[in-house]
Amino acid sequence: MLAEPTSGLRSGPHLNDGAIVAGSDLFLRDPDFKAQHLPRIVLRFGATPVSKAFRLWLEATPPEKLVLVSSAGGWDEPSHLSSDYLHCDPVDLCQRLNDEIAQRGTNARGSAWLSDFLHADVCTQDVLDRHLDDEDRLLEPRATRSLFEHLPDRSLLYVSNSMPVRDLDAFMPAGSSELRVLANRGANGIDGLVSSALGASATGEEHVFLLTGDLAFLYDIGGLLAARRYPLRVTIIVLNNDGGGIFSFLPVAAYGDSVRFDEFFTTPHAADLSAVAPLYGLSHTRVANWDDYAVAIQKSLSHPGVSVIEVPIDREDNLEHFRSLVSAVGEALRQPQKGTGGAT
């Protein structure tokens, strides 16, 4: 199983009994690993995975069979790679497959395929642990990964579109603690996220966290009015890179001024987010370092209402840092596995 953002798991052991692979978005960017691991049959549960690296991996050499499994009855397959569709209960299907495998005496855990993916994930998680622990700059990978160190068990995390949901997919480690993750797309992708998170808080007693970018936050600041009217407990973490940071990852960024990249794509706003929270009677903290970040999250847990934590991000530093992490993961994959004398 390749972890999706709604995996329901968070930080913990890198290898666990569930054989969950959490770092595929990073190691599937390595051309050697992709070329050596071409799937013949894919079972896909639920919606299209967030990871573009995962999608490109499948599209480069389409599998013989891609089976969609869903109880919803909808058709969600934009890549047009599917060969079969199973309208059934996914849990029941997995139980039946597990029984069939047991009857045949097949030991999937002994396969070289699984071993390679688990090894790649361990390499990825080790790289992230080393590089992010030593990273003093306020950047998205560590802000996303370290968030899980501070979330109480059985938390509810609402995650915005654009970079936050992709950061979650790339940097969230696997583990055994329970975490419920929600996400949705508005008509324009990012709209309505604040209102959605506050609405999720209104339905239960758990503390809700919203991880969002600055544009999505500003797009729906009117939704904060609900925080004045209802007893909601929400921590809003705004990764503020002053615009649409996701576009810096796309090929169009290379054209710069010739396509008026900043004006039409990143759209920097220079808005003072500290002025937004007082409009609705909310607390606001702009962190200056990782210690501030940890303290702000812990304080928000005891705060009776809605807290806004702003994390200022340098967009260009974040892009360079992401690319360096991908490069480091590729280097780690090419190191000999201990006890084998060979590469993955």
C-alpha positions in Angstrom: 0.0 0.0 0.0 1.3 3.4 -0.9 0.2 6.0 1.7 -2.3 8.6 0.6 -3.0 11.8 2.5 -6.1 10.2 4.2 -4.0 7.3 5.5 -5.1 7.9 9.1 -1.6 7.3 10.4 1.1 9.7 11.6 4.6 9.7 13.0 6.1 6.6 14.4 8.3 3.7 13.4 9.6 3.8 9.8 8.8 0.1 9.3 5.6 -1.2 10.9 3.4 -4.3 10.8 1.2 -2.7 8.2 4.0 -2.5 5.7 3.0 1.1 4.9 5.1 3.0 2.4 4.8 6.7 3.2 7.6 8.3 1.1 6.7 7.2 -2.4 6.2 10.8 -3.6 9.9 11.4 -3.1 11.6 8.1 -4.1 9.4 7.7 -7.2 11.1 10.8 -8.5 14.3 8.8 -8.9 14.6 7.6 -12.5 16.6 4.5 -11.6 14.2 3.3 -9.0 11.2 3.9 -11.4 12.9 2.1 -14.3 13.6 -1.0 -12.1 10.1 -1.2 -10.6 7.4 -1.3 -13.3 4.1 -2.6 -11.9 2.1 -5.1 -13.9 -1.1 -5.0 -11.8 -2.4 -2.1 -9.7 -5.3 -2.1 -7.2 -6.4 1.5 -6.5 -8.7 2.2 -3.6 -10.5 5.5 -3.4 -9.8 8.7 -5.3 -6.8 9.5 -7.5 -3.7 9.8 -5.4 -2.3 13.2 -4.8 1.2 12.5 -5.8 2.2 13.6 -9.3 5.3 11.5 -9.1 3.1 8.4 -8.5 0.9 9.3 -11.5 3.8 9.9 -13.8 5.3 6.6 -12.7 2.2 4.7 -13.8 1.7 6.7 -17.0 5.3 6.2 -18.2 4.8 2.5 -18.6 1.1 1.7 -18.1 0.4 -1.5 -16.1 -1.3 -4.4 -17.7 -4.2 -4.0 -15.3 -5.3 -1.1 -13.2 -8.3 -2.1 -11.1 -10.4 0.7 -9.5 -12.1 -0.4 -6.3 -14.8 1.8 -4.9 -18.1 1.5 -3.0 -19.2 5.0 -4.1 -20.1 4.1 -7.6 -18.4 7.1 -9.2 -15.8 7.2 -11.9 -12.6 9.0 -10.9 -9.8 8.1 -13.3 -8.4 11.1 -15.2 -5.3 9.2 -16.4 -7.5 6.7 -18.4 -5.3 3.8 -17.4 -7.9 1.7 -15.7 -8.8 -1.7 -17.2 -11.4 -2.8 -14.6 -13.8 -1.4 -12.1 -15.0 -3.2 -9.0 -18.0 -1.7 -7.3 -17.8 -3.3 -3.9 -16.9 -2.8 -0.3 -13.1 -2.3 -0.2 -12.7 -3.8 3.3 -14.6 -6.9 2.3 -12.5 -7.3 -0.9 -9.3 -7.0 1.1 -10.5 -9.6 3.6 -11.4 -12.0 0.8 -8.0 -11.4 -1.0 -6.2 -12.0 2.3 -8.1 -15.3 2.8 -7.3 -16.4 -0.7 -3.6 -15.6 -0.3 -3.5 -17.5 3.0 -5.1 -20.5 1.4 -2.6 -20.6 -1.4 0.2 -20.3 1.1 1.7 -17.2 -0.6 3.9 -15.1 1.6 3.7 -11.6 0.0 6.1 -10.2 2.8 8.9 -12.3 1.3 8.7 -10.7 -2.1 11.6 -8.7 -3.5 9.1 -6.1 -4.7 7.9 -5.4 -1.2 11.4 -5.5 0.2 12.6 -2.9 -2.3 9.8 -0.5 -1.5 10.2 -0.9 2.2 13.9 -0.3 1.9 13.3 2.8 -0.3 10.9 4.2 2.3 13.4 3.6 5.1 16.0 5.4 3.1 13.6 8.3 2.4 12.5 8.6 6.1 16.2 8.5 7.2 17.1 11.3 4.8 14.2 13.4 6.0 15.0 12.9 9.6 18.6 13.9 9.1 18.1 16.9 6.8 15.0 18.3 8.4 16.3 18.1 12.0 19.3 20.1 10.9 17.3 22.7 9.0 17.0 26.0 10.9 15.1 27.9 8.2 11.3 28.0 8.4 10.4 25.9 5.4 7.5 23.8 4.4 8.9 20.2 4.7 9.9 20.6 8.4 6.8 22.6 9.2 4.6 19.8 7.9 6.6 16.9 9.3 7.1 18.3 12.8 3.4 19.2 13.0 2.8 15.5 13.6 5.1 15.5 16.6 2.7 17.9 18.4 -0.7 16.6 17.3 -2.6 14.7 20.0 -3.7 11.2 19.2 -7.0 11.0 17.4 -6.7 14.6 16.1 -8.6 15.8 13.1 -6.4 17.6 10.5 -8.0 19.6 7.7 -5.5 20.2 4.9 -5.7 22.8 2.1 -5.0 22.3 -1.6 -2.0 23.4 -3.6 1.2 22.8 -1.6 -0.1 21.8 1.9 -1.8 18.6 0.7 1.3 17.7 -1.4 3.6 18.5 1.5 1.5 16.2 3.6 1.8 13.4 1.0 5.5 13.8 0.8 6.6 14.4 4.3 4.1 12.7 6.6 5.8 9.6 8.1 3.9 6.4 8.8 3.1 5.3 12.3 0.6 3.7 14.6 -1.1 6.8 16.1 -4.6 7.7 14.8 -5.1 10.8 12.8 -8.2 11.7 10.7 -7.3 13.8 7.7 -9.9 15.7 5.6 -9.5 17.6 2.4 -11.8 19.0 -0.3 -11.6 21.0 -3.4 -13.8 24.1 -3.9 -14.9 25.5 -7.3 -11.5 27.2 -7.7 -9.5 24.6 -5.8 -8.6 26.6 -2.7 -11.8 28.4 -1.8 -13.8 27.5 1.3 -11.1 25.8 3.2 -11.4 27.9 6.4 -15.1 27.4 6.4 -14.7 23.7 5.9 -12.3 23.3 8.8 -14.5 25.4 11.1 -17.5 23.3 10.1 -15.6 20.1 10.9 -14.9 21.5 14.4 -18.6 22.2 14.9 -19.5 18.5 14.4 -17.4 17.1 17.2 -15.4 17.7 20.4 -11.9 17.0 19.1 -9.5 19.9 18.5 -9.2 20.6 14.7 -6.0 21.6 12.9 -6.1 23.4 9.6 -2.8 23.3 7.6 -3.2 25.9 4.8 -1.3 28.2 2.5 -1.7 32.0 2.7 -3.8 32.4 -0.5 -6.3 29.8 0.6 -6.5 31.4 4.0 -7.0 34.9 2.5 -9.5 33.6 0.0 -11.9 32.5 2.8 -11.2 34.9 5.6 -14.9 35.7 5.8 -15.4 32.2 7.0 -13.6 33.2 10.3 -16.9 35.0 11.3 -18.1 31.5 12.4 -15.4 31.6 15.1 -17.2 34.6 16.8 -20.6 32.9 16.7 -19.8 29.3 17.8 -17.6 27.7 20.4 -15.1 26.2 18.0 -11.6 24.8 18.9 -9.4 25.1 15.8 -5.7 25.8 15.2 -5.0 27.3 11.8 -1.4 27.0 10.6 -0.8 29.3 7.7 2.4 28.5 5.6 2.9 32.1 4.3 5.1 32.2 1.2 3.4 35.4 0.0 1.6 33.9 -3.0 1.1 30.7 -4.9 4.3 28.8 -4.1 3.2 25.8 -6.0 3.8 27.5 -9.4 7.5 27.8 -8.7 7.6 24.0 -9.0 6.1 24.0 -12.5 8.0 24.5 -15.9 6.3 27.9 -16.4 8.5 29.3 -13.7 11.6 29.1 -16.0 10.0 31.7 -18.3 10.1 34.4 -15.5 9.4 37.9 -16.6 8.6 36.9 -20.2 5.3 35.5 -19.0 5.0 37.9 -16.1 5.3 35.0 -13.8 5.0 36.9 -10.5 2.0 38.9 -11.6 0.0 36.1 -13.1 1.1 33.0 -11.3 2.7 33.5 -7.8 0.6 36.7 -7.3 2.4 38.0 -4.2 0.0 40.0 -1.9 2.2 41.4 0.9 -0.8 41.2 3.2 -0.3 41.6 6.9 -1.9 38.4 8.3 -1.6 39.7 11.9 -4.3 42.3 11.0 -6.8 39.6 10.0 -7.2 37.7 13.3 -8.2 40.8 15.4 -11.1 41.5 13.0 -12.7 38.3 14.3 -11.3 38.3 17.9 -8.8 35.6 17.3 -5.3 35.1 18.6 -2.4 35.3 16.1 1.2 34.2 16.5 3.9 34.8 13.8 6.7 32.4 14.6 10.4 33.2 14.2 11.9 29.8 14.7 11.1 26.2 15.4 10.9 26.6 19.1 8.3 29.3 18.6 6.4 26.9 16.3 6.3 24.1 18.9 5.3 26.5 21.7 2.5 28.1 19.6 1.0 24.7 18.7 1.0 23.6 22.3 -0.6 26.8 23.5 -3.3 26.6 20.9 -4.4 23.2 22.3 -5.3 24.9 25.6 -6.8 27.9 23.9 -10.6 27.9 24.1 -11.2 29.3 20.6 -9.5 29.6 17.3 -5.8 30.3 17.0 -3.9 31.4 13.9 -0.2 30.4 13.7 1.7 32.1 10.8 4.9 30.5 9.5 6.7 32.8 7.1 8.3 30.9 4.3 10.8 32.1 1.7 9.5 30.7 -1.6 12.8 30.3 -3.4 14.6 28.8 -0.4 11.7 26.3 -0.1 12.0 25.3 -3.8 15.8 24.8 -3.5 15.4 22.8 -0.3 12.8 20.5 -1.8 15.0 19.7 -4.7 17.9 19.0 -2.4 15.8 16.6 -0.5 14.8 14.7 -3.7 18.5 14.6 -4.7 19.5 13.3 -1.3 16.8 10.5 -1.4 18.1 9.5 -4.8 21.7 9.2 -3.5 20.5 7.2 -0.5 18.7 4.7 -2.8 22.0 4.1 -4.6 23.8 3.1 -1.5 24.4 -0.7 -1.0 21.8 -2.3 1.3 23.3 -3.6 4.5 23.9 -7.3 4.4 23.4 -7.6 0.6 26.4 -6.0 -0.9 24.2 -4.7 -3.7 22.0 -1.8 -4.6 18.3 -1.7 -4.5 
